[in-house]
Amino acid sequence: MNSIRFEEQGMLQRAHEVHKQYNKSREAWRQGFLNGLGELGLQSGYQIASELQSNTWLADLAWLRSRKADLSDFDGLALACHVVWESPDDVLRKRLLQLALVRAEVRLFIFNSNLPGRHNEVVEKAKLWLDFPMVSPGRILLISSGNSDRDIQWSFL
C-alpha cells in the first residue's frame, strides 16, 4: 500500500468528522465534505476554487498553488475533488473519469455507500474504468462514507 502523506491524513480526518454527522440531508453531507476540505486547503496555504463559486469549474473543489490572487503565478493543482451521493455505476464512472483526466497532485473521489461491500466493488470497477492511456498520472484517493459502515473507508487507485 502507498504511504499516506500529511495532507491526505488531514483529508481523512475531515472525512471522519463529516461521517459522524451522516444523518443530515444529502446536500448537507456533500456540503460538509466541500466545506471541510475548503477550510483544510486554506489552512494549508492554497487558494480554493469550487463549484460553489462557479458552476463551470472542472472539479467540485480544487486547491490551487498560487501566491497571487489573480493566479498570474499559477503552479498547478494540489487537489482536485469530486463528491458524489450514492449513484448508479454509470454516474460514478462518469464523475471518476472526469476527475482522472485532471492533472493534480492528489485527486480525491468521495462517494456515499449505502450497501455493504460497495466500497470494494467500486474500487474494483474503478480499476477497469481507469485503465486507458488518457488518465493523468498521479494517485486517486477514493473515500466512501455511508450508513451501512461504521466509519469511512478509503483506498488508493
Backbone as CSV, one residue per row, in Angstrom:
resi,resn,N_x,N_y,N_z,CA_x,CA_y,CA_z,C_x,C_y,C_z
1,MET,0.837,-1.180,0.000,0.000,0.000,0.000,0.881,1.242,0.000
2,ASN,0.463,2.259,-0.729,1.189,3.519,-0.748,1.103,4.185,0.618
3,SER,2.169,4.867,0.995,2.114,5.596,2.258,1.214,6.808,2.093
4,ILE,0.637,7.250,3.180,-0.273,8.385,3.136,0.469,9.642,3.579
5,ARG,0.320,10.700,2.831,1.007,11.940,3.122,0.223,12.773,4.130
6,PHE,0.906,13.777,4.669,0.336,14.624,5.709,-1.011,15.216,5.315
7,GLU,-1.096,15.831,4.125,-2.346,16.462,3.727,-3.439,15.432,3.486
8,GLU,-3.072,14.256,3.016,-4.065,13.196,2.847,-4.597,12.753,4.208
9,GLN,-3.737,12.768,5.225,-4.216,12.461,6.573,-5.251,13.485,7.010
10,GLY,-5.007,14.747,6.687,-5.969,15.796,7.017,-7.286,15.590,6.291
11,MET,-7.220,15.143,5.037,-8.436,14.874,4.270,-9.228,13.751,4.925
12,LEU,-8.525,12.712,5.352,-9.211,11.595,6.007,-9.822,12.028,7.334
13,GLN,-9.129,12.884,8.079,-9.683,13.390,9.341,-10.965,14.167,9.082
14,ARG,-10.960,15.013,8.052,-12.181,15.760,7.715,-13.289,14.803,7.304
15,ALA,-12.950,13.770,6.586,-13.956,12.784,6.184,-14.562,12.106,7.410
16,HIS,-13.746,11.796,8.397,-14.259,11.208,9.639,-15.233,12.164,10.331
17,GLU,-14.892,13.448,10.356,-15.748,14.446,11.007,-17.103,14.546,10.306
18,VAL,-17.096,14.571,8.983,-18.352,14.665,8.233,-19.165,13.386,8.403
19,HIS,-18.480,12.239,8.395,-19.171,10.954,8.532,-19.956,10.872,9.841
20,LYS,-19.417,11.453,10.904,-20.101,11.430,12.203,-21.439,12.164,12.148
21,GLN,-21.593,13.057,11.195,-22.827,13.829,11.034,-23.660,13.280,9.879
22,TYR,-23.528,12.011,9.608,-24.108,11.379,8.429,-25.625,11.511,8.327
23,ASN,-26.314,11.648,9.446,-27.782,11.647,9.429,-28.384,12.903,8.812
24,LYS,-27.560,13.812,8.352,-28.080,15.018,7.710,-28.518,14.708,6.279
25,SER,-29.086,15.705,5.626,-29.569,15.549,4.256,-28.413,15.279,3.291
26,ARG,-28.771,14.846,2.092,-27.761,14.619,1.052,-26.921,15.858,0.825
27,GLU,-27.585,16.989,0.672,-26.849,18.213,0.383,-25.966,18.621,1.564
28,ALA,-26.446,18.425,2.790,-25.627,18.748,3.965,-24.414,17.831,4.048
29,TRP,-24.593,16.561,3.704,-23.484,15.599,3.691,-22.421,16.058,2.690
30,ARG,-22.877,16.360,1.483,-21.970,16.783,0.413,-21.296,18.102,0.770
31,GLN,-22.090,19.042,1.255,-21.574,20.357,1.621,-20.574,20.250,2.769
32,GLY,-20.808,19.309,3.685,-19.874,19.105,4.788,-18.488,18.739,4.295
33,PHE,-18.410,17.854,3.300,-17.116,17.492,2.728,-16.474,18.689,2.033
34,LEU,-17.242,19.389,1.208,-16.670,20.506,0.459,-16.209,21.626,1.390
35,ASN,-17.009,21.948,2.398,-16.615,22.997,3.345,-15.372,22.585,4.137
36,GLY,-15.360,21.355,4.624,-14.217,20.880,5.407,-12.934,20.853,4.602
37,LEU,-13.016,20.378,3.368,-11.821,20.334,2.520,-11.385,21.736,2.091
38,GLY,-12.354,22.618,1.890,-12.012,24.001,1.576,-11.263,24.659,2.724
39,GLU,-11.746,24.460,3.942,-11.070,25.012,5.126,-9.668,24.431,5.272
40,LEU,-9.539,23.132,5.080,-8.235,22.479,5.182,-7.262,23.037,4.134
41,GLY,-7.743,23.257,2.930,-6.903,23.839,1.885,-6.436,25.239,2.226
42,LEU,-7.344,26.053,2.742,-6.975,27.414,3.147,-5.933,27.385,4.259
43,GLN,-6.139,26.502,5.242,-5.181,26.373,6.347,-3.812,25.926,5.848
44,SER,-3.799,25.194,4.748,-2.544,24.699,4.174,-1.915,25.697,3.206
45,GLY,-2.554,26.855,3.019,-1.984,27.915,2.196,-2.384,27.908,0.732
46,TYR,-3.398,27.136,0.368,-3.841,27.084,-1.023,-4.984,28.048,-1.263
47,GLN,-5.136,28.458,-2.514,-6.344,29.148,-2.929,-7.368,28.069,-3.261
48,ILE,-8.646,28.388,-3.068,-9.699,27.400,-3.266,-10.566,27.806,-4.449
49,ALA,-10.860,26.839,-5.292,-11.821,27.022,-6.375,-12.848,25.907,-6.216
50,SER,-14.112,26.267,-6.382,-15.130,25.236,-6.214,-16.339,25.531,-7.070
51,GLU,-17.172,24.517,-7.203,-18.413,24.674,-7.939,-19.307,25.706,-7.249
52,LEU,-19.104,25.921,-5.965,-19.902,26.905,-5.237,-19.623,28.316,-5.749
53,GLN,-18.388,28.538,-6.191,-18.002,29.841,-6.713,-18.384,29.988,-8.179
54,SER,-18.342,28.879,-8.901,-18.625,28.910,-10.333,-19.093,27.535,-10.783
55,ASN,-20.220,27.477,-11.426,-20.731,26.190,-11.902,-19.902,25.611,-13.043
56,THR,-18.921,26.350,-13.512,-18.130,25.890,-14.646,-16.774,25.335,-14.237
57,TRP,-16.507,25.210,-12.944,-15.196,24.731,-12.514,-15.041,23.262,-12.865
58,LEU,-13.799,22.795,-13.051,-13.536,21.442,-13.526,-13.687,20.362,-12.465
59,ALA,-13.787,20.727,-11.204,-13.985,19.764,-10.123,-14.921,20.408,-9.104
60,ASP,-15.473,19.586,-8.221,-16.329,20.155,-7.181,-15.540,21.101,-6.294
61,LEU,-14.257,20.782,-6.085,-13.388,21.612,-5.268,-11.952,21.374,-5.698
62,ALA,-11.138,22.428,-5.683,-9.728,22.284,-6.032,-8.894,23.202,-5.150
63,TRP,-7.691,22.749,-4.849,-6.701,23.565,-4.161,-5.702,24.012,-5.213
64,LEU,-5.557,25.331,-5.371,-4.670,25.888,-6.379,-3.393,26.407,-5.739
65,ARG,-2.274,26.126,-6.380,-0.996,26.662,-5.934,-0.750,27.973,-6.671
66,SER,-0.792,29.071,-5.919,-0.515,30.380,-6.497,-0.323,31.370,-5.355
67,ARG,0.705,32.198,-5.480,0.950,33.196,-4.436,0.159,34.478,-4.688
68,LYS,-0.418,34.605,-5.862,-1.151,35.829,-6.198,-2.621,35.513,-6.405
69,ALA,-3.475,36.407,-5.941,-4.920,36.202,-6.027,-5.410,36.101,-7.467
70,ASP,-4.730,36.774,-8.388,-5.162,36.727,-9.789,-4.650,35.490,-10.522
71,LEU,-3.951,34.619,-9.809,-3.407,33.370,-10.347,-2.372,33.586,-11.445
72,SER,-1.756,34.764,-11.489,-0.756,35.032,-12.530,0.500,34.186,-12.357
73,ASP,0.696,33.612,-11.177,1.832,32.702,-10.984,1.341,31.289,-10.660
74,PHE,0.235,30.927,-11.271,-0.378,29.610,-11.051,0.641,28.496,-11.263
75,ASP,0.689,27.575,-10.303,1.684,26.497,-10.356,1.033,25.122,-10.237
76,GLY,-0.197,24.995,-10.663,-0.850,23.689,-10.678,-1.832,23.459,-9.541
77,LEU,-2.411,22.277,-9.571,-3.409,21.896,-8.571,-2.802,20.927,-7.564
78,ALA,-2.967,21.240,-6.307,-2.548,20.309,-5.264,-3.626,19.260,-5.046
79,LEU,-4.884,19.636,-5.256,-6.012,18.734,-5.036,-7.122,19.041,-6.028
80,ALA,-7.732,18.003,-6.548,-8.986,18.109,-7.301,-9.914,17.073,-6.681
81,CYS,-11.164,17.460,-6.432,-12.065,16.584,-5.692,-13.467,16.580,-6.301
82,HIS,-14.061,15.401,-6.348,-15.484,15.243,-6.663,-16.143,14.566,-5.471
83,VAL,-17.341,15.024,-5.122,-18.132,14.429,-4.047,-19.469,14.014,-4.649
84,VAL,-19.793,12.717,-4.555,-20.969,12.167,-5.234,-21.808,11.369,-4.248
85,TRP,-23.104,11.672,-4.192,-24.025,10.861,-3.407,-24.168,9.507,-4.103
86,GLU,-24.564,8.478,-3.393,-24.721,7.136,-3.981,-25.431,7.244,-5.325
87,SER,-24.812,6.711,-6.328,-25.309,6.826,-7.695,-25.131,5.500,-8.412
88,PRO,-25.854,5.325,-9.510,-25.622,4.125,-10.337,-24.184,4.136,-10.863
89,ASP,-23.707,2.975,-11.252,-22.338,2.844,-11.741,-22.016,3.798,-12.879
90,ASP,-22.956,4.024,-13.795,-22.644,4.889,-14.936,-22.367,6.326,-14.497
91,VAL,-23.050,6.795,-13.448,-22.801,8.145,-12.935,-21.461,8.192,-12.205
92,LEU,-21.204,7.189,-11.356,-19.917,7.133,-10.662,-18.763,7.072,-11.663
93,ARG,-18.930,6.260,-12.698,-17.882,6.123,-13.711,-17.620,7.455,-14.408
94,LYS,-18.665,8.146,-14.807,-18.509,9.428,-15.498,-17.784,10.443,-14.615
95,ARG,-18.196,10.558,-13.368,-17.581,11.530,-12.467,-16.127,11.161,-12.145
96,LEU,-15.862,9.867,-11.985,-14.498,9.431,-11.707,-13.594,9.678,-12.916
97,LEU,-14.099,9.432,-14.110,-13.316,9.697,-15.319,-13.025,11.185,-15.478
98,GLN,-14.003,12.034,-15.149,-13.761,13.484,-15.203,-12.591,13.844,-14.292
99,LEU,-12.588,13.277,-13.110,-11.534,13.558,-12.146,-10.192,12.979,-12.596
100,ALA,-10.226,11.806,-13.175,-8.997,11.119,-13.589,-8.260,11.865,-14.694
101,LEU,-8.955,12.679,-15.458,-8.329,13.428,-16.541,-7.662,14.716,-16.062
102,VAL,-7.947,15.112,-14.831,-7.385,16.341,-14.266,-5.976,16.077,-13.757
103,ARG,-5.075,17.000,-14.051,-3.708,16.895,-13.524,-3.664,17.596,-12.175
104,ALA,-3.567,16.802,-11.119,-3.463,17.321,-9.760,-2.605,16.363,-8.950
105,GLU,-1.929,16.900,-7.955,-1.088,16.049,-7.119,-1.916,14.953,-6.449
106,VAL,-3.058,15.331,-5.906,-3.982,14.366,-5.311,-5.346,14.575,-5.939
107,ARG,-5.932,13.487,-6.389,-7.309,13.533,-6.873,-8.131,12.735,-5.871
108,LEU,-9.150,13.365,-5.345,-9.953,12.787,-4.269,-11.370,12.569,-4.771
109,PHE,-11.837,11.333,-4.671,-13.184,10.973,-5.109,-13.927,10.444,-3.880
110,ILE,-14.951,11.170,-3.461,-15.733,10.802,-2.276,-17.121,10.419,-2.736
111,PHE,-17.600,9.264,-2.272,-18.958,8.866,-2.618,-19.644,8.235,-1.422
112,ASN,-20.958,8.310,-1.444,-21.776,7.692,-0.412,-21.950,6.227,-0.743
113,SER,-21.904,5.403,0.275,-22.011,3.964,0.071,-23.046,3.377,1.024
114,ASN,-24.253,3.156,0.548,-25.311,2.617,1.404,-25.310,1.105,1.509
115,LEU,-24.614,0.423,0.631,-24.651,-1.035,0.613,-23.367,-1.626,1.173
116,PRO,-23.479,-2.663,1.996,-22.265,-3.335,2.475,-21.449,-3.845,1.290
117,GLY,-20.150,-3.653,1.346,-19.272,-4.117,0.269,-19.198,-3.190,-0.929
118,ARG,-19.958,-2.116,-0.928,-19.988,-1.222,-2.090,-18.636,-0.557,-2.332
119,HIS,-17.951,-0.191,-1.281,-16.646,0.455,-1.444,-15.717,-0.440,-2.256
120,ASN,-15.556,-1.686,-1.841,-14.663,-2.603,-2.548,-15.129,-2.872,-3.971
121,GLU,-16.436,-2.924,-4.158,-16.985,-3.122,-5.507,-16.606,-1.958,-6.420
122,VAL,-16.751,-0.735,-5.917,-16.416,0.444,-6.719,-14.909,0.501,-6.985
123,VAL,-14.097,0.129,-6.010,-12.644,0.111,-6.214,-12.285,-0.820,-7.367
124,GLU,-12.842,-2.013,-7.370,-12.536,-2.977,-8.441,-13.021,-2.486,-9.799
125,LYS,-14.215,-1.920,-9.848,-14.724,-1.381,-11.112,-13.894,-0.188,-11.572
126,ALA,-13.482,0.653,-10.616,-12.697,1.841,-10.956,-11.378,1.464,-11.617
127,LYS,-10.780,0.388,-11.191,-9.526,-0.057,-11.815,-9.735,-0.346,-13.304
128,LEU,-10.884,-0.892,-13.651,-11.204,-1.146,-15.062,-11.564,0.148,-15.782
129,TRP,-12.361,0.981,-15.145,-12.773,2.242,-15.757,-11.581,3.132,-16.077
130,LEU,-10.552,3.071,-15.245,-9.412,3.972,-15.388,-8.258,3.370,-16.183
131,ASP,-8.468,2.223,-16.765,-7.416,1.535,-17.494,-7.374,1.996,-18.957
132,PHE,-6.956,3.235,-19.163,-6.745,3.742,-20.520,-5.709,4.856,-20.473
133,PRO,-5.025,5.121,-21.571,-3.846,5.991,-21.562,-4.111,7.470,-21.283
134,MET,-5.322,7.958,-21.397,-5.589,9.380,-21.199,-5.654,9.782,-19.726
135,VAL,-5.660,8.811,-18.818,-5.726,9.113,-17.394,-4.444,9.833,-16.987
136,SER,-4.603,10.964,-16.299,-3.447,11.734,-15.847,-2.671,10.952,-14.792
137,PRO,-1.361,11.144,-14.763,-0.564,10.436,-13.760,-0.880,10.946,-12.363
138,GLY,-0.577,10.143,-11.386,-0.796,10.523,-10.001,-1.820,9.627,-9.337
139,ARG,-1.943,9.820,-8.055,-2.807,8.958,-7.263,-4.230,9.480,-7.197
140,ILE,-5.138,8.551,-7.038,-6.527,8.896,-6.762,-6.862,8.260,-5.416
141,LEU,-7.319,9.076,-4.496,-7.757,8.601,-3.192,-9.275,8.492,-3.234
142,LEU,-9.771,7.294,-3.016,-11.202,7.016,-3.066,-11.702,6.868,-1.637
143,ILE,-12.678,7.678,-1.237,-13.253,7.614,0.105,-14.736,7.340,-0.025
144,SER,-15.237,6.396,0.777,-16.685,6.181,0.836,-17.153,6.385,2.266
145,SER,-18.319,6.942,2.388,-18.929,7.225,3.677,-20.391,6.848,3.558
146,GLY,-20.860,5.978,4.434,-22.253,5.568,4.339,-22.782,5.009,5.638
147,ASN,-24.099,4.917,5.712,-24.698,4.474,6.965,-24.603,2.976,7.178
148,SER,-24.167,2.213,6.204,-24.022,0.775,6.401,-22.665,0.430,7.002
149,ASP,-21.735,1.369,6.971,-20.406,1.154,7.519,-20.287,1.888,8.848
150,ARG,-19.437,1.393,9.710,-19.215,2.052,10.992,-18.389,3.325,10.828
151,ASP,-17.634,3.398,9.777,-16.736,4.519,9.578,-16.501,4.686,8.081
152,ILE,-15.667,5.638,7.729,-15.322,5.796,6.320,-14.380,4.688,5.890
153,GLN,-14.335,4.451,4.594,-13.372,3.521,4.015,-12.595,4.295,2.962
154,TRP,-11.320,3.953,2.768,-10.522,4.644,1.760,-9.575,3.672,1.091
155,SER,-9.256,4.007,-0.141,-8.327,3.207,-0.940,-7.619,4.127,-1.916
156,PHE,-6.393,3.753,-2.284,-5.689,4.431,-3.371,-5.916,3.647,-4.648
157,LEU,-6.117,4.365,-5.741,-6.218,3.727,-7.056,-4.957,4.038,-7.833
